[in-house]
Amino acid sequence: MRERVLTTLHGLFLLLVAVLILFPFYWMIASSLKPETLIFRLPPAWLFRPDLAGYVKAITENGIVPALVNSVIVTAGAVALGLIVGAPAAYALARYSFKGHAQIQFWYVTNWMLIPVVVLVPFYLLAANIGLINSPLALILIYQTFVVPLVVWLLVDQFAAVPVALEEAALLDGLSRFRVFTRIALPLTLPGVVVAAILAGIFAWNDLLYAFILTPSTDARTAPVVMMGFLGGYIVPWQTVMSCAVMISAPVVVGGIAIHKYIARGLTLGAVK
């Protein structure tokens, strides 16, 4: 009897947590489908006729679709470059011991403590001088200031968890260190690489400050910058804002659900050696 009560209480607690987590998503989606007059009505209108005017306006008048395309290009480029640079650096830190090893690893972690403006001001001057303003390449490059440290931080323990004896056997069979990295270390740590790519992609996708400063042109703006543009007037079109928020959040949520099986494995792969 006691176990049944505890199980019931545990289930109710999990249900409550799920409601608290999912309610903001429900409210965002519901607000994107409500007419403007119902969004702030008290008591809330739980039953209403869906109105797609916010989505139509966001797509036809406010350029959210080209902005989403820009976000995809920038995010994919930033994650790809971050993995190309960060994964070998993490492997080197995991496998080699040298003078300054701990300081270099600590330096990667402390990059997260940098105030974005410290990097943004000199990078903006550099990008302006070489013609990278309003270019996706400018965002891809500056995003490496947080993508590479994140990739290194997450993958060092992943590579350290790969048995050294396995790599030594491959070296004895004639494989080069680079082939050992690409054929053995990377496949065995694929869940961790996927998690690093997901988290780095989320940070790049949601960035606002760098994108707002480095892409002032309407054609080059990313989705968060376009959505922020709705908030500058005296009247905020909340239905359109929520519609943009749904379209911006959807790729992250759908992508996370699609590869959720890698997340738990990737976060725990290097926990036990």
Secondary structure in CASP SS format (residue, H / E / C, confidence):
PFRMAT SS
TARGET T0000
AUTHOR 0000-0000-0000
METHOD secondary structure of the structure
MODEL  1
M C 1.00
R H 1.00
E H 1.00
R H 1.00
V H 1.00
L H 1.00
T H 1.00
T H 1.00
L H 1.00
H H 1.00
G H 1.00
L H 1.00
F H 1.00
L H 1.00
L H 1.00
L H 1.00
V H 1.00
A H 1.00
V H 1.00
L H 1.00
I H 1.00
L H 1.00
F H 1.00
P H 1.00
F H 1.00
Y H 1.00
W H 1.00
M H 1.00
I H 1.00
A H 1.00
S H 1.00
S H 1.00
L H 1.00
K C 1.00
P C 1.00
E H 1.00
T H 1.00
L H 1.00
I H 1.00
F C 1.00
R C 1.00
L C 1.00
P C 1.00
P C 1.00
A C 1.00
W C 1.00
L C 1.00
F C 1.00
R C 1.00
P C 1.00
D C 1.00
L C 1.00
A H 1.00
G H 1.00
Y H 1.00
V H 1.00
K H 1.00
A H 1.00
I H 1.00
T H 1.00
E C 1.00
N C 1.00
G C 1.00
I H 1.00
V H 1.00
P H 1.00
A H 1.00
L H 1.00
V H 1.00
N H 1.00
S H 1.00
V H 1.00
I H 1.00
V H 1.00
T H 1.00
A H 1.00
G H 1.00
A H 1.00
V H 1.00
A H 1.00
L H 1.00
G H 1.00
L H 1.00
I H 1.00
V H 1.00
G H 1.00
A H 1.00
P H 1.00
A H 1.00
A H 1.00
Y H 1.00
A H 1.00
L H 1.00
A H 1.00
R H 1.00
Y C 1.00
S C 1.00
F C 1.00
K C 1.00
G C 1.00
H H 1.00
A H 1.00
Q H 1.00
I H 1.00
Q H 1.00
F H 1.00
W H 1.00
Y H 1.00
V H 1.00
T H 1.00
N H 1.00
W H 1.00
M H 1.00
L C 1.00
I C 1.00
P H 1.00
V H 1.00
V H 1.00
V H 1.00
L H 1.00
V H 1.00
P H 1.00
F H 1.00
Y H 1.00
L H 1.00
L H 1.00
A H 1.00
A H 1.00
N H 1.00
I H 1.00
G C 1.00
L C 1.00
I C 1.00
N C 1.00
S C 1.00
P H 1.00
L H 1.00
A H 1.00
L H 1.00
I H 1.00
L H 1.00
I H 1.00
Y C 1.00
Q H 1.00
T H 1.00
F H 1.00
V H 1.00
V H 1.00
P H 1.00
L H 1.00
V H 1.00
V H 1.00
W H 1.00
L H 1.00
L H 1.00
V H 1.00
D H 1.00
Q H 1.00
F H 1.00
A H 1.00
A C 1.00
V C 1.00
P C 1.00
V H 1.00
A H 1.00
L H 1.00
E H 1.00
E H 1.00
A H 1.00
A H 1.00
L H 1.00
L H 1.00
D C 1.00
G C 1.00
L C 1.00
S C 1.00
R H 1.00
F H 1.00
R H 1.00
V H 1.00
F H 1.00
T H 1.00
R H 1.00
I H 1.00
A H 1.00
L H 1.00
P H 1.00
L H 1.00
T C 1.00
L H 1.00
P H 1.00
G H 1.00
V H 1.00
V H 1.00
V H 1.00
A H 1.00
A H 1.00
I H 1.00
L H 1.00
A H 1.00
G H 1.00
I H 1.00
F H 1.00
A H 1.00
W H 1.00
N H 1.00
D C 1.00
L C 1.00
L H 1.00
Y H 1.00
A H 1.00
F H 1.00
I H 1.00
L H 1.00
T C 1.00
P C 1.00
S C 1.00
T H 1.00
D H 1.00
A H 1.00
R C 1.00
T C 1.00
A H 1.00
P H 1.00
V H 1.00
V H 1.00
M H 1.00
M H 1.00
G H 1.00
F H 1.00
L H 1.00
G H 1.00
G C 1.00
Y C 1.00
I C 1.00
V C 1.00
P C 1.00
W H 1.00
Q H 1.00
T H 1.00
V H 1.00
M H 1.00
S H 1.00
C H 1.00
A H 1.00
V H 1.00
M H 1.00
I H 1.00
S H 1.00
A H 1.00
P H 1.00
V H 1.00
V H 1.00
V H 1.00
G H 1.00
G H 1.00
I H 1.00
A H 1.00
I C 1.00
H H 1.00
K H 1.00
Y H 1.00
I H 1.00
A H 1.00
R H 1.00
G H 1.00
L H 1.00
T H 1.00
L C 1.00
G C 1.00
A C 1.00
V C 1.00
K C 1.00
END
